């Protein structure tokens, strides 16, 4: 046995910390009427997440020398033009994500300073959005100088947030024994109260769950580093799914002991407040149960602020480099975007990020209340971010149709028909959830959810046309000379 290969259990834990986060528990609880989300989590893991993770494993195994990127999978199976669109989608999805990280970082800072959600939410929306825009510009400058001082901080913050998520569940389950008179919310675990209402609100919120469980293509490079991949990788992915579903259920029950869904859904303002402040209130209440004041809240807020702002720099820099460093994608990109400064950063690309993400931030200056802004960004991210997963399933179907052209040490399923069914199923679930997720009662939010992906898609189509015209002019000029 190769001593350098990792155990399947090690990969399961790496994947767990990559895929799962405390915010997923809160969003599920708020959008799916409290503990009713348990039913939806179980369905999502069984019918979507497990096949998704196992398909990623097969792609990673088949293209073990290509760095595990979705663009490289598409290039190998279909060609460079679609590989460019896959890379573009991955980059474009981060435009909304970057806007949310700027807002999220400012929100976390306000909680660390004021230790309440009301102060931030009473600031004029225009002032908050201008401050958010200023943060974006500062971090774009940091990225343009080739500086990435927050990379290690991102890892530390991510690890500490992960530890705090697990700690929250353990401490919350122990709280009734330690402080029985704290006034916990009683929950009804009958089948009637756990089965959700399959109404418009339910189906238009599914994108929240798809967004929560996505992103496991990041672990594809590890497939061939596991002992006995054909058995070890599926074992680690099924273990990952069990760990995530257990955390989702126990985290939901923990929140159910704290928050009453009827209070969350009492009004639009109440819903927005829980959506933007729920995770902070959770740690504030936990600190009160254990008589340690706001200490847990402050630790969580500081970790979250560092995590949000360090992820902001990484999200400005890394997806842009993945797109523009790709030699195959470069032929479809205008030369202006490929310009680097003396620090080796794609300076015009960063300017484009500032313009696009900044536009989303400034447009939201007209939203009534800072809490409503964060709710909008949560929904917008759930519509845009999962669009990149479509390319994973497209690549998987292309891989299976290629037959034995790309040998893989690990196969999700041997049967070709079953493999293509799961690829198509996950593609349709993702696309359907994103399209349904665009709908919102608020016309402004609805418009933002529709226009943003359309503008980003149109820009991705226009750039190759500009690049082609540039080449034609260059050829004409050479002939004229």
HUGIMO-V481316 format. One line per field, one symbol per residue. phi: phi as a letter, one per 20 degrees, with the letter a starting at -180 (. if undefined). burial: # if it has 24 or more other C-alpha atoms within 12 Angstrom, else .. A space follows every 10 residues. Layout:
phi->???
burial->???
This chain:
phi->.ffefefgff fgffffffed bfffffffff edlmfffggf gfffffecff fgfffgffff ffdfedmmef gfffffecqf ffffffffgf ffgfffffff ffffffffff ffeelbefgf fefggfffff fffffgffff fgffemecfe ffffffffff fffffffgff fffeggfecf eemffeddef gfeeefeedg gffedgffff ffeeofffeg fegeeeflgf dffffffffg ffffffffff fffgfffede gfffefbfff fffffedgff fgfffgfffe ldmeffffgf ffgfffffff fgffffefff fffeffgfff fddgfgfefd efenefffff ffffffffff ffgffeffof fffffgffff ffeeffgffg ffffffffff ffmefdfcfc cfbfffffff ffffffffff fffffffffb fegffgfffe fgffffffff ffgffffffg ffffffffff f
burial->.....###.# ########## ########## ########## ##.##..### ########## ####..#### ########.# ########## ########## ########## ##..####.# #...#..### ###.###.## ####.#.#.# #.##..#### ##.######. ###.#..... ...#...... .....#.... .######### ########## #######.## .######### ########## ########## #..#.....# ########## ########## ...#.##### ########## ########## ######.### #####.##.. ....###### ####.##### #####.#### ########## ########## ########## .....#.### ###.....## .######### ########## ...###.### .##.###..# #.##..#... .......... .
